Amino acid sequence: MTDRELQALDVLDDVGQKLLFTEARTANTFAAKAVYDHELAMIWELARWSPSAANSQPLRALFVRTREGKERLVRHLDEGNRAKTLSAPAVAVLAYDVDFHEQMPSVFPARGDVLRAAFAHQAETRQNLAAYSSALQTGVFLLAVRAAGLAAGPMAGFDKAGVDEEFFADTSWRSHLVVNIGHPGTDPWFPRLPRVPIEDAVAWA
């Protein structure tokens, strides 16, 4: 194959790199500005293209927008997370579906029936794979929030069993992260914390 035949991939420009990576921050306060349904739909449309093992796509999202819904949610959050969640225009409860294997014939047509049958009686394997793949997808979800021109405030401080009982009872969804979504408010950012030096994090072979 010649260089001319190779497919050239686009490179994200400086603006995009800053938006998604180098200048992106976790928001802790949010402006009183609405987040609309089409913006949340855009976030999911981008996030759903993320990688996952065997294209299993176990990530699921519950978008909480009403005051009633937020009040149901915040009673399961750690105390320090409640006020900012109530103030956020939208909140995503990210979960994974432990019965993701039921979708395999659709998302992996070449081997979907075989994979669905193989996973059917392997609950622990499905749990582990769903947790791993949804973590990959969650990273992309946060990038999708930024790509939609919004700020994300991810939080792991909550009672997962309580949230599951509150919102996902009698389903195969299991919560794993809460993400506040909106436009940055007053003093939204904590001071930027250091990154691990490249020489301590990268090896070459």
C-alpha positions in Angstrom: 0.0 0.0 0.0 1.4 3.4 -1.0 1.3 6.6 1.1 -1.3 7.9 -1.3 -3.6 4.9 -0.7 -3.4 5.3 3.1 -6.4 7.0 4.6 -5.4 10.3 6.3 -7.1 11.1 9.6 -7.9 14.6 10.6 -6.1 16.2 13.5 -8.0 18.0 16.2 -7.1 21.7 16.1 -5.8 23.7 19.0 -9.3 25.0 19.9 -10.7 21.5 20.0 -7.8 20.2 22.1 -8.3 22.9 24.6 -12.0 22.4 24.7 -11.8 18.7 25.3 -8.5 18.2 27.1 -6.0 20.8 28.1 -8.3 23.5 29.4 -11.3 21.4 30.3 -12.2 21.3 34.0 -14.7 19.7 36.4 -17.4 22.2 37.2 -18.6 22.7 40.8 -21.1 25.5 40.3 -23.6 26.0 37.5 -25.3 29.1 36.0 -29.1 29.4 36.0 -29.2 28.7 32.3 -31.2 25.8 30.9 -29.8 22.7 29.2 -32.2 21.6 26.5 -33.3 18.2 25.4 -31.5 18.5 22.0 -28.3 19.2 23.8 -28.6 16.1 26.0 -29.5 14.1 22.8 -26.4 15.5 21.1 -24.3 14.3 24.1 -25.6 10.8 23.8 -25.3 10.8 20.0 -21.6 11.5 20.4 -21.0 9.3 23.4 -22.6 6.2 21.9 -19.7 5.9 19.4 -17.2 5.1 22.1 -15.3 1.8 22.2 -16.4 -1.1 24.2 -15.4 -4.8 24.4 -17.0 -6.7 21.5 -19.0 -3.6 20.8 -21.1 -4.6 23.8 -22.1 -0.9 24.6 -23.3 -1.5 28.2 -23.4 2.2 29.2 -26.9 3.6 29.9 -27.9 7.1 30.9 -30.8 8.5 33.0 -31.1 12.3 32.5 -32.6 13.9 35.5 -34.0 17.4 34.8 -37.0 18.1 37.1 -36.8 19.4 40.7 -38.7 16.3 41.8 -36.2 14.0 40.1 -33.2 15.8 41.6 -34.7 15.6 45.1 -35.2 11.9 44.7 -31.5 11.6 43.6 -29.8 13.9 46.1 -31.0 12.0 49.1 -28.7 9.2 48.0 -25.7 11.5 47.4 -22.9 12.4 49.8 -23.7 15.6 51.7 -21.1 17.6 49.8 -22.6 16.8 46.5 -26.2 17.7 47.1 -26.3 21.4 46.7 -24.4 21.5 43.4 -26.6 18.7 42.0 -29.8 20.6 42.9 -28.4 23.7 41.1 -27.3 21.9 38.0 -29.7 22.2 35.1 -29.4 18.6 34.2 -27.9 15.5 35.8 -26.9 12.2 34.2 -27.0 9.1 36.2 -24.6 6.8 34.3 -25.2 3.1 34.6 -24.3 -0.2 33.0 -26.6 -2.9 31.8 -25.6 -6.3 33.2 -27.9 -7.9 30.6 -26.1 -6.1 27.7 -25.7 -9.6 26.1 -29.3 -9.5 24.9 -28.3 -6.7 22.4 -25.3 -8.7 21.0 -27.2 -10.0 17.9 -27.9 -6.4 16.9 -24.5 -4.8 17.8 -22.3 -7.7 16.8 -24.1 -9.3 13.9 -21.3 -11.6 12.8 -21.2 -13.5 16.2 -24.1 -12.0 18.2 -26.1 -15.2 18.7 -23.1 -17.1 19.8 -22.0 -14.3 22.2 -25.5 -13.9 23.7 -25.6 -17.6 24.4 -22.1 -17.7 25.8 -22.8 -14.8 28.2 -26.3 -16.0 29.2 -25.2 -18.1 32.2 -22.1 -16.0 33.1 -23.5 -13.4 35.4 -20.1 -12.5 37.0 -18.4 -12.3 33.7 -21.1 -10.0 32.4 -20.8 -7.8 35.5 -17.1 -7.4 35.1 -17.2 -6.7 31.4 -20.1 -4.3 31.7 -18.3 -2.4 34.5 -15.0 -2.2 32.4 -16.6 -1.2 29.1 -18.9 1.3 30.7 -15.9 3.0 32.3 -14.4 3.3 28.8 -17.6 4.7 27.5 -18.0 7.1 30.5 -14.7 8.8 29.6 -16.1 9.5 26.1 -19.4 10.6 27.6 -17.5 13.4 29.5 -15.7 14.4 26.3 -19.1 14.5 24.6 -20.5 16.9 27.3 -17.5 19.2 26.6 -18.0 18.9 22.8 -21.6 20.1 23.3 -20.4 23.3 24.8 -21.3 22.3 28.4 -19.4 21.6 31.6 -19.5 18.3 33.4 -19.2 17.6 37.1 -18.7 13.9 37.6 -19.2 12.5 41.1 -18.7 9.0 42.6 -19.9 10.0 46.1 -23.3 8.4 46.3 -25.1 5.3 47.6 -25.3 3.1 44.5 -27.6 0.6 46.0 -30.0 3.4 47.0 -29.9 5.0 43.5 -30.5 1.6 41.9 -33.5 1.0 44.1 -34.8 4.6 43.5 -34.5 4.6 39.7 -33.6 1.2 38.4 -35.6 -1.3 40.5 -36.7 -4.4 38.6 -34.2 -3.5 35.7 -30.8 -4.8 34.8 -29.2 -1.3 35.1 -26.5 -0.6 37.8 -25.5 3.0 38.6 -21.8 3.9 38.6 -21.4 7.7 38.2 -23.4 10.8 38.6 -22.6 13.7 36.3 -23.9 17.3 36.7 -24.3 19.0 33.4 -24.7 22.7 32.6 -23.0 26.0 32.0 -20.3 27.1 34.4 -21.5 29.3 37.3 -19.7 31.6 39.7 -16.1 30.4 40.6 -16.8 27.0 39.0 -13.3 25.6 39.0 -11.1 24.4 41.8 -7.4 25.2 41.3 -5.8 23.1 38.6 -4.0 20.2 40.2 -0.7 18.8 38.8 -0.4 16.0 36.4 1.9 13.0 36.8 5.2 13.9 35.0 5.6 12.3 31.6 8.9 10.6 32.7 7.0 8.8 35.5 4.0 7.8 33.3 5.4 6.8 29.9 7.8 4.0 29.0 9.2 3.1 25.6 10.1 -0.3 24.2 
